[in-house]
Amino acid sequence: MKGRLLGRKPALALWMLIAVADFVLVVAAIGVVTVLSVLGGLLALGTGVWQLRRHIAPARRPAPAVLRRQSRVVAGRRA
């Protein structure tokens, strides 16, 4: 049996083609304006949730490095 293994790229491309065709059929059945309205609403809702999570979560910035000056003694006095 020298056939192709399941899960290769041609099978994925075929399923993506089927998904696009299904989307086209849904748009044709319920209308372009309705689909665009639903997609726009989902986009707005997703953006709002993303912004809310960014606002609530603590900032993930590295703590500033503490720079200390070394004390150098040169000829009995501090430089």
C-alpha positions as CSV (number, residue, x, y, z in Angstrom):
1,M,0.0,0.0,0.0
2,K,1.8,3.0,-1.3
3,G,-1.1,5.5,-1.1
4,R,-1.0,8.9,0.6
5,L,-1.2,9.1,4.3
6,L,-4.2,10.9,5.8
7,G,-3.7,14.5,6.9
8,R,-1.5,15.6,4.1
9,K,-1.7,19.0,2.4
10,P,-4.0,18.0,-0.5
11,A,-6.6,16.7,2.0
12,L,-6.4,20.0,3.9
13,A,-6.8,22.0,0.7
14,L,-9.8,20.0,-0.2
15,W,-11.5,20.6,3.2
16,M,-10.7,24.4,2.9
17,L,-12.3,24.4,-0.5
18,I,-15.4,22.7,0.9
19,A,-15.5,25.3,3.8
20,V,-15.3,28.2,1.3
21,A,-18.1,26.7,-0.8
22,D,-20.2,26.2,2.4
23,F,-19.7,29.8,3.3
24,V,-20.7,30.9,-0.2
25,L,-23.9,28.9,0.0
26,V,-24.7,30.4,3.4
27,V,-24.2,33.9,2.1
28,A,-26.4,33.1,-0.9
29,A,-29.1,31.7,1.3
30,I,-29.4,34.4,3.9
31,G,-28.1,37.5,2.1
32,V,-24.9,39.4,2.0
33,V,-26.1,42.3,4.3
34,T,-27.1,39.9,7.0
35,V,-23.7,38.0,6.9
36,L,-21.7,41.2,6.9
37,S,-23.8,42.5,9.8
38,V,-23.2,39.4,11.8
39,L,-19.4,39.4,11.0
40,G,-19.1,43.1,11.9
41,G,-20.9,42.5,15.2
42,L,-18.6,39.5,16.0
43,L,-15.6,41.6,15.1
44,A,-16.8,44.5,17.4
45,L,-17.5,42.1,20.2
46,G,-14.1,40.4,19.9
47,T,-12.3,43.7,19.8
48,G,-14.2,44.9,22.9
49,V,-13.3,41.7,24.8
50,W,-9.7,42.0,23.7
51,Q,-9.4,45.6,24.9
52,L,-11.1,44.8,28.2
53,R,-8.7,42.0,28.9
54,R,-5.8,44.3,28.0
55,H,-7.2,47.0,30.3
56,I,-7.7,44.6,33.3
57,A,-4.5,42.6,33.0
58,P,-1.4,44.1,34.7
59,A,1.2,45.5,32.4
60,R,3.8,43.0,31.3
61,R,6.7,45.3,31.2
62,P,10.1,44.3,32.6
63,A,11.0,46.0,35.9
64,P,13.5,48.8,35.4
65,A,17.0,47.8,36.1
66,V,18.5,49.4,39.2
67,L,21.8,51.1,38.3
68,R,24.1,51.6,41.2
69,R,27.3,53.5,41.0
70,Q,30.3,51.6,42.3
71,S,32.4,53.4,44.9
72,R,35.9,53.7,43.7
73,V,38.7,54.7,46.0
74,V,41.5,56.4,44.2
75,A,44.5,57.5,46.2
76,G,42.7,57.6,49.5
77,R,39.6,59.6,48.3
78,R,36.4,58.7,46.5
79,A,36.3,59.3,42.8
